[in-house]
Amino acid sequence: MKNAATFIIVELEGRKIRIPEGLTVIEALWDTGHDVKRGIGCLSGLCGACTVAFIEKGSSKVKFGLGCQKVAEDGLNVIMMPCFPSRAARYAMEAMAHPLEELGAHYPELYTCNDCGACNVCPEWINVAGVMKFAKDGDYEAAASRVTDCIMCGLCASRCPKSIAPQYVALYIQRALARERPFPPNLAKRLTQMESFVFEAEWSRIVAMGDDELKAYCAVMEGP
């Protein structure tokens, strides 16, 4: 005989409820009949849509995370965070000769950062305050290398007292660096091939293949 499910008590969206142990916050909301449609995305911790604020049992510290990743624990007090409006600059980077030199023109608020550390609430464990310090100091490579896991959830922007949107600042720097670096020759070669349709005949032949012929073709391409 299977063991009965273990239940826990959590405070979810201001209401104490009883749920099976092991559910994530999003699963707990669905399990209790909440019709959650907004703030739900990939459910894999990649899109950053389902940000939550929570207090664990026996603690008074507010923490932040993703509802699809945070597993509900007994005594947890949790709410869904609405999308936080943060300013994203409008720019045409293709028209800039040196976009990194124009960072301050598009995000002047970056230089009002006083390193308070309030933005260090990242569910991906990015040291956002450190990234902003590198950006202010002009060490753009260091800044960009530390935000590769950013999921653009905007939690950092929601905590900034200076109205800085670190996720957009970091995105600008990544785009600017990519633009100012030499274009990869192998990518240039492949784009030229695509533009000249050199693979058109081969693709036409592949599309016309039956299932057995396609399997044999793939087996040859994969090799031994």
NORTA-V604231 format. One record per residue. N is the residue number from 1. BURIAL is # if it has 9 or more other ideal C-beta (glycine too) atoms within 8 Angstrom, else .. Layout:
n=N burial=BURIAL
n=N burial=BURIAL
This chain:
n=1 burial=.
n=2 burial=.
n=3 burial=.
n=4 burial=.
n=5 burial=.
n=6 burial=.
n=7 burial=.
n=8 burial=#
n=9 burial=#
n=10 burial=#
n=11 burial=#
n=12 burial=#
n=13 burial=.
n=14 burial=.
n=15 burial=.
n=16 burial=.
n=17 burial=#
n=18 burial=.
n=19 burial=#
n=20 burial=#
n=21 burial=#
n=22 burial=.
n=23 burial=#
n=24 burial=#
n=25 burial=#
n=26 burial=#
n=27 burial=.
n=28 burial=#
n=29 burial=#
n=30 burial=#
n=31 burial=#
n=32 burial=#
n=33 burial=.
n=34 burial=.
n=35 burial=.
n=36 burial=#
n=37 burial=.
n=38 burial=.
n=39 burial=#
n=40 burial=#
n=41 burial=#
n=42 burial=.
n=43 burial=.
n=44 burial=.
n=45 burial=.
n=46 burial=.
n=47 burial=.
n=48 burial=#
n=49 burial=#
n=50 burial=#
n=51 burial=#
n=52 burial=#
n=53 burial=#
n=54 burial=#
n=55 burial=#
n=56 burial=#
n=57 burial=.
n=58 burial=.
n=59 burial=.
n=60 burial=.
n=61 burial=.
n=62 burial=.
n=63 burial=#
n=64 burial=#
n=65 burial=#
n=66 burial=#
n=67 burial=#
n=68 burial=#
n=69 burial=#
n=70 burial=#
n=71 burial=.
n=72 burial=#
n=73 burial=#
n=74 burial=.
n=75 burial=#
n=76 burial=#
n=77 burial=.
n=78 burial=#
n=79 burial=#
n=80 burial=#
n=81 burial=#
n=82 burial=.
n=83 burial=.
n=84 burial=#
n=85 burial=.
n=86 burial=#
n=87 burial=.
n=88 burial=.
n=89 burial=.
n=90 burial=.
n=91 burial=#
n=92 burial=.
n=93 burial=#
n=94 burial=.
n=95 burial=.
n=96 burial=#
n=97 burial=.
n=98 burial=.
n=99 burial=#
n=100 burial=#
n=101 burial=.
n=102 burial=#
n=103 burial=#
n=104 burial=.
n=105 burial=.
n=106 burial=#
n=107 burial=#
n=108 burial=.
n=109 burial=#
n=110 burial=#
n=111 burial=.
n=112 burial=.
n=113 burial=#
n=114 burial=.
n=115 burial=.
n=116 burial=.
n=117 burial=.
n=118 burial=#
n=119 burial=#
n=120 burial=#
n=121 burial=#
n=122 burial=#
n=123 burial=#
n=124 burial=.
n=125 burial=.
n=126 burial=#
n=127 burial=#
n=128 burial=#
n=129 burial=#
n=130 burial=.
n=131 burial=#
n=132 burial=#
n=133 burial=#
n=134 burial=#
n=135 burial=#
n=136 burial=#
n=137 burial=.
n=138 burial=.
n=139 burial=.
n=140 burial=#
n=141 burial=.
n=142 burial=.
n=143 burial=#
n=144 burial=#
n=145 burial=.
n=146 burial=#
n=147 burial=#
n=148 burial=.
n=149 burial=.
n=150 burial=#
n=151 burial=#
n=152 burial=.
n=153 burial=#
n=154 burial=#
n=155 burial=#
n=156 burial=#
n=157 burial=#
n=158 burial=#
n=159 burial=#
n=160 burial=#
n=161 burial=.
n=162 burial=.
n=163 burial=.
n=164 burial=#
n=165 burial=#
n=166 burial=#
n=167 burial=#
n=168 burial=#
n=169 burial=#
n=170 burial=#
n=171 burial=#
n=172 burial=#
n=173 burial=#
n=174 burial=#
n=175 burial=#
n=176 burial=#
n=177 burial=#
n=178 burial=.
n=179 burial=#
n=180 burial=.
n=181 burial=.
n=182 burial=.
n=183 burial=.
n=184 burial=.
n=185 burial=.
n=186 burial=.
n=187 burial=.
n=188 burial=#
n=189 burial=.
n=190 burial=.
n=191 burial=.
n=192 burial=.
n=193 burial=#
n=194 burial=#
n=195 burial=.
n=196 burial=.
n=197 burial=.
n=198 burial=.
n=199 burial=.
n=200 burial=.
n=201 burial=.
n=202 burial=.
n=203 burial=.
n=204 burial=.
n=205 burial=.
n=206 burial=#
n=207 burial=.
n=208 burial=.
n=209 burial=#
n=210 burial=.
n=211 burial=.
n=212 burial=.
n=213 burial=.
n=214 burial=#
n=215 burial=.
n=216 burial=.
n=217 burial=#
n=218 burial=.
n=219 burial=.
n=220 burial=.
n=221 burial=.
n=222 burial=.
n=223 burial=.
n=224 burial=.
